[in-house]
Amino acid sequence: MILRRVAERTLLNVSALLADRAPANGTLILAYHGVRPADEPERGERSLHVGWDRFLAHLDVLERCAQVVSLERALSFAPREQTVRKQVVITFDDAYEGAVQLALPELARRGWPSTVFVPTDFLGTRGFWWDQAAEMTGGALSSDIRDRAVDACAGDALLVAKEIPLASVESLPWYMACARQEALVEAGRCGLVTLAPHTASHVNVAAISEERLLDEVRRSLAWCQQFESGRPLLAYPYGRWSPSLASLLQSAGISHALRVNGGWLTPHVSLSPMAIPRMNVPAGLSAERLELGLRGYGMRA
Ligand SMILES: [Zn+2]
């Protein structure tokens, strides 16, 4: 671990002497999930819950290297100041209690906007199946279990519970719960938090019927739009999607849909509004790696 940090720091120092390879006028939309308090041990699906100290270190990198803008502004491709080379958007999938209670107030303190993608049926519940499953398997889902749950069971929590051994949801720590509606509303009082759909029950949209897809998206969107900060932007659960879903999603009222990976967003004419790229931020991503990513030098954990 220490050797890796030294290597990353060395790489960062070297890259500072090289050309910045980030695309001109590019925007990096960061996809976070949960945030783990500093005094809590790692639990659940480890890759999803970035530690508090590391999250703060990420924010310090962003403060130094980029301008944080809202997702709506990035998607409008509004002209930016000449001096601003890099734009970054901060998003959170799943509305984890840790992200809502810890991260959103810190971002508000810095005056930065963020977007939370909310699986609305889960609001106020104790947690998600993938954290329960990871508790049974030492902290990370195997690709076999993940494929069975996300593809064969369409990511449907009720079906997954019949197929895969899960730890008790009550055993999960508080920060892995899905936030209560009141907590989200409270966090949004600063006027900097956008709420957007993540489907209602966090299903794999590529593995369900058209009828169910419309119902999932419409219900989730209706919940978000009861608030002034609600927007018709969808993040695909599990990152699963298909280009063939575009017209269906538009008919459900969605203007843009976001993948969980894909890299930089650039103002390219052929970009589909239903396949907006993001950069997944795994919990293991060091601040040095994030800074390298902002300079266009890859961003694997
Ligand atoms: Zn999700």
Residues whose N, C-alpha, C, O or C-beta is under 5 A from the ligand:
A	BS01	ZN	D93 D94 P237 Y238
